[in-house]
Amino acid sequence: MLKNEETHIQVLVNPKQFNFLRESRKRKIHLYGSAGSSKSWTIAQFLIFEKMLKEHDIRILVTRKTGPALSKSAWLLVQDLLRKYEIPFDRNVVDRLITIGSNEMYFVALDDPDKLKSFEKINHIWAEETTELTREDYIQLGLRCRGENLNGINQLYFSYNPVLKPFNKYLKKVTENPPSDVDVLHVTYHDNAFLDKEYIEEIELLKEQDLVYWQIYGLGKWAVLKNLIYTSFDIVPESEWDDSKSGIIGYGLDFGFNSPSALIELRIVDRPADKPEVFVRELLYERKLTNNQLVEKMKELIPENYRTRLIVADSAEPDRIEEINQAGFYCIPCSKGPQSVRMGIDKVKRYFIYIHGGSANLIEEISNYKWKEMPDSAPIDAPVEFNDHAMAAIRYFLEKIELNQPNIIIAGNIFES
């Protein structure tokens, strides 16, 4: 518990991380480690209470690689924290700007380089999920963090899980042998006193499932993801997404509460192709939803004239499926049984997948979805069961489709295209 001197607000923080950020005088600060270690939560709290509420005339830039990912993560997190602690603030949704007094916090994605380059006099930068960036992105952020600061030094904050990709070899070197202007703190889920028991159990199950996932998401150590399941996919920018494409429209739904509920829209396009194509879009990816709340969100997200389209949901929750049907939707259970997951993955792999650029969580899942491995790295014929909710929703729907007759589901029900 931390008491903010200016506001007298009692703030719940993880002291190891918060104090590290508060005490560092280095220009660049790297906070990296396992899933569930509260990296983003701590940096957001730090920027609010130590910068926005204590300093004056400062400009903060918060960034991720893509706009949709930024909108669904740091942009929402900062606002949730401000509301949680009842801190008054002004918000400009169009410019993604939060203002408190004379201080400004901008949220700008790195896929909008012209807008980024237009920024001057930045005092602090937070790059969330730094492993998404390129070396050029990293350099550009340093060049932007040059504003006059009467409160002290300008600083850049980097938070991420240690998944090795081409640029991340540089990040790995930084964490292992920090340059003179860099401070590094490695954290794990053990450093998060507020993590719920269910998520801890989910992380610790990785020890039995896959050593690489355990290395990255459990121990927070650098490792390379191999044996990825899906490779035939592409990301379609939001500006190029065409909702008028013909073909089946349906939905996959994976239930959750402590884990996210995931609702995915799928459209199988009617056009000649070497490989059948499916266009997918993340509509919902949210934790702590009761079924009533889920149904209300589905009513908001699925147009009324589409509510009789097929929804295929997790068969382990028949009561929830029944409640969805009573609300006017057409929802059926997925297929479950021996090898059903493996067979469902085989169905999905028949398609080339086009992913809506705003599907931040879906993109993250599919980019990291992998087969379990033996200690010698040989793949096992089963996926790692971690951060796979959107993957399950896609599989639920496509396993019901007869590829040669795409307007007929295998269960025998015909639905409109």
N, C-alpha and C positions, 0 to 999 in steps of 0.2 A: 504494500500500500504506500503510495506516494502522495504527499499533500502539496498541491501547487500553491506557491506563496502568493501569487497575484490574485487568484480566484478562490483560494481556499477549497478547491475541489479535491475530494479524495479519489485518487486515480489508481486503478489496479494495473500494475506493471510487473513484468519479469525483470527483477533488479539487475541480474547479471548483464543482460543485454542493454537495458536502459542506461545503466551507469557507464557501461562501455561507450555508448554513443555520447553521453554527456561529458565524459572526461577526455575523449580523444581530441587532440589538437592537430591531427594529420589532415591533409587535404582530401584524401580518398579513404573511405571506410568501407570495408567488405564484411558483410554479415552473411555467412553461408552455412548450410548444413542440411539436416534431415527434414522430412515432412513433419508438420505439426509442431515446429519449434518456435512459432510466433514471430518469425523474422519481420514479415510485413506489418503485423499488428504493432510490434514494438517501434518500428521506424515511423509509422503513421502517428502513434501517440507522441513520440519524441518531437516530430516536426510541429505538431499542434501545440504541445505544452511548453517546449523549450524554445521554439522559434516564433510561431504565430502569436502566442500569448505573452511572450517575454520581450521579444525584440521589436523594432519598429523600422518602417520603410524598407522591408525586405521583400524579395521576390523569389518564390520557390517554384521549381519545375519538377513535376512528377511525370515519369514516362515509362512506357513499355514499347515493345516492337510494333504492335498494331493497336489501332483505335478501339476496336471491339473488345480486345483483351483488357485494355486500360479502363474502359467504361464499366466492365463487369468486375473489376478488382479494386484497384486503389481509389478510383473515383467514388465508388460506393462505400468502401471501407472508411475513408476519411469522413464522409458525411454521416455514416452510422455512428462513428465515435463522437462527432460533434453533437449529435442529437442525444446520444447516451449520456453525455456529461452536461447536457443542457447549456451548451455554449452558443451564444448568438453568432450567426454568420450570414453573409450575403452570398448568393449563388447565381452565376450566369451559366445556364445550361448550354446555350449555343456555343459559347467560348470555352466551356468546361473550366470555369474560374470560380474559386472560393476566396472571399475577401473577409478579413477580420481587421477592423481598424485601418491602419495604413499598410497592412501586409497583404500580399497576394500569393495565392497558390494556383498555378496553372497546371492543367493535365493535357499534355501534348504527346501524341504517338510518334514514334520514329519512322513510321511509314508515310509521314507527311513532312518530308525534309524541308520544303520551302517554308512552311510555318515555323519549324524549329529554327531555321536560320534567321528568321525575322526577329527572334527574341534577343533582346539586349539586357544587360545589367541583371543577370541571374546570380543570386547569392548562394542558393542551395539546390542541389539536384538529387532526386531519388530515382534510380533506375531499377524498377521492380523486375524480377525474373531476368537478370542480366545475361543468363546463358542464351537468351533469344537473340542477343545483339551480335553485330559484327565488330571487328576491330575498328573500322571506320566510325561506327556509331559511338564507340567508347571514346575515341579521340575527339569527335565533334562535341560530345557532352563536356569534356574538359575545356574546350575552347569557349563554350557558352557560359561557363561558371566563372565570370570575370567582373561581376558588378561591384560598384563601390559599396562597402559594408561598414557602416559606422559602429556596428555592434561587435565586430570581431572578424574572424576569418570566414571565408567561403569554403563550403565542403560539399563533396559528392558522396552519396550513399548507394551501395550496391547490395542487393539481396537476391539469393538464388539457391537452388539445389545443385549439387555438384555432378551434373550429367555432362560427360565429355562429348563435345562436338568440336568441329575444326577450330573456331575462335577460342573455345574454352580451354584449349591447351595453354593459351596465354594466361587465362584466369587461374588455372591450376598452378602455374609458375608463381603468380602473384601471391596466392595463398600459402605456398610452401616456402617462398623466399621473398617476403614483402619488400618492395623498394622503400627508400627512406621517407617518401611522402604517403605511405599507405599503412593503415591499421587494419588488422584482420581478426575476426572472432568466429570461431567454429562453434556451432550449437547443434543440439539434437532435441528430440521431443522430450527428453528428460529435463530440459531446461524450461519447459512450459508447464508451470504449476496449474494452469487453468484448462489443460487439455482433458476432454471427456474420456472416460474409461473405455467406451466402445471404440473410439479412434485409436487409442493406445493399443488395444487388442488387435485391431486391424493392421497396424504397423508391425507389431511383433510377430504376427503370423507370417510375415515375409521371410523370417528366418527359416521356416519350414518349406516355403514355396520356391524361393529364388534368391540365390546368394547375391546376384548383381543388384536386384531391387533392394535387398536388405542393406547392401553396401551404401547405396545412394540415399534411399528414403528412410532407412532405419538408423544407420550409423552416420549418415551425412558425409560420406567419403567419396572421393572421385572414382568414377567407374564409367565404362563404355557400355551402352545398351546395344546388345546384339540380338540376333534371332527375332527381329521385328515381324509382326504377323501381317500387317497390311502395308504394301508398298505402291499399289496402283491407286493413287488418289492425287487430287490437285485442289488447291485453294482458289476459289473464285472471289475476287474482290466484291465488296458490297455493291459498288457502282456498276458492276457488270452482271449482277444476278438478274435473271429473267424469270419472273413469276408466271409468265404467260406460256411457258413450255407445256406442251401436251403430255399426257401420261397419267399413270396412277398417282393419286395423292393418298397417302396413309401415314400412320404414326406408330412409332415404337415408344413404349413407356416402361421405364424401370423405376420401381418404387424405392423410396428411401425415407429416412427420418434423420438419424444421426449422420448417415451418408446422404448424398444428394438424390432427389428425385429428378430423373432426366426424361424430358419429352422431346422427341426428335421427329421432324417432318421429313418424309421421304417421297420422292417423285421419280418414278421409273419412266424415262423418256422414250416415246415412240419414234425412233428414227433408226435407220440402218447404221450399224457400227460393228467393227471387228469384235468388240466386247460390249455387252450390254452396259448401259450407263444408269447410274442412280445419282440424283441430286439430293443432298441431305442438308438440313438446317436445324441447328439447336434452337428450340423454342423456350425451354425451361431447364435450369440446372440449379437446384436450390435445396438447401438443408432445412430441417426442422419444420417441414410442412405437414400439417394434419391432412387427413383425406378431404375434409371440407374445404380447407384452404387450397389444396391441389385442384379440386373440382372447379372452384371459383377462378383460379388462374387459367385452367383449361378453357373456360368459357371466354376469358379475355383473349386468349391466344389463338383459338381455333374459330374461324368465322362460322356463323350460325348455319350457313348453307353447306358447310363441310362436316358438321357434327355427326352425320351418319356414315362418314368414311371410316374405314377400318382402323382401329387402334389395337395393337397387340401388346399386351402387358405381361408382367411377371406372374406366372401361374401360381406362385407361392402365396399370393394375396387375393384369394377368391372374394372375400368380403369387400375389399376395396374395388375390385372389378365390378361387382354387382352395384355398388353405390354409384360408380361412374355411369353405368348403364341407366340407372334410375334417373340420372341427371340429363338424359337425352342423348348420350353418346352411344356408339357401337363399339364395344370393347370386348375382346376375347382373350383367353389365356395363351401364352406361348407354349411351345412343346418342351416338355422336360422328360428326361430319361437317360439311360446309358448312352454316352457319347453325343448327347444332344448339343452341347456347347461346340464340340469339334465339328459336328455336322453343320451347325449354324454358321460357323466361321467359313467352312467350305462354300456354303451358299453365298455369303457376302463376297468372298474372293472371286466369284464368277463375274462380278461387276467392276467397272471402273467407277470410282467414287469422286464426285465433285462436291466440295464442301463450301457452304456459304462462309464468306470471310468473317462474318460476325460471330461465328460459332467457336468462341474462344476455348471453352472447356472441351468441346468435342475435338478440336484440333490438337489440344494438348494430349488428350487421351490417345488418339489414333497415332500420334507421333511417337508415343512411348509404349504402346501395347505390344507385348512380346510373349514368346513361348517361355515356359519354365525351362531351367537348365540344370543339367547334372553338374557335379563339381568340376568335371572336365570340360564344361561349356557346351556339351552336346544337348541339343534341344529335346524337351519332353513334349509329348503330344497333348499339351494342355496349356492354356494361357495363365499368366500370373493374375490372380484375382485381387487387383488393387487399382483404384482410379479407373474403373472400367464400366461406369454406369451408362454413358452414351454408347459405348461399344455394345453393351447388352441390348439397349433399346433398338439399335440398328439391326442387330441379329434377330431379335424377336420378330420384327416385321418381315424381313427378307426370307426367313426360313419358311414363312407361310405362302410365299409366292411360287407358283409354278412357272419356271423361266420361259417355257415355250408357249404358255398361255397366260400372259401376265395380268389378265383381268380376272383370273380365278385363283382363289387361295386354296391351298392344299386341303383345308378342312371341308371344302366343298361349297362354301358360300361365295356367291358372285357379288362383287361390288363395283360401283361405277368408276370409270376412268375419265 
